[in-house]
């Protein structure tokens, strides 16, 4: 079965949102949530987006006013 670009994008967005939700559970209320992208990891199974796609999705979520990104020292913090 062929996946359309829209289906892949939606799947990748949900992956990032799930990662954000999980990190939020470990973060003190009101504190920024720290999000790390592993640029040296490659998922051959395709179950997670590439690091470049993950970064682009975070920027797209900020564009949509879903999150606010503070990029400090190579890490992405968002609220």
Residue pairs with C-beta under 8 A, 6 or more apart in sequence:
3 11
12 48
12 49
12 53
12 54
12 57
13 57
13 60
13 61
15 47
15 48
15 49
15 54
16 49
16 54
16 57
16 58
16 61
17 61
19 35
20 33
20 35
20 67
20 78
23 33
23 34
23 35
24 33
27 33
27 34
32 70
32 77
32 78
32 79
33 77
33 78
33 79
34 75
34 76
34 77
35 58
35 75
35 76
35 77
35 78
36 75
36 76
37 51
37 54
37 55
37 58
37 76
38 51
39 51
41 51
42 50
43 50
48 54
49 57
55 76
58 67
58 69
58 76
58 78
59 69
61 67
61 78
62 68
62 69
62 78
67 78
67 79
68 78
68 79
69 76
69 77
69 78
70 76
70 77
70 78
71 77
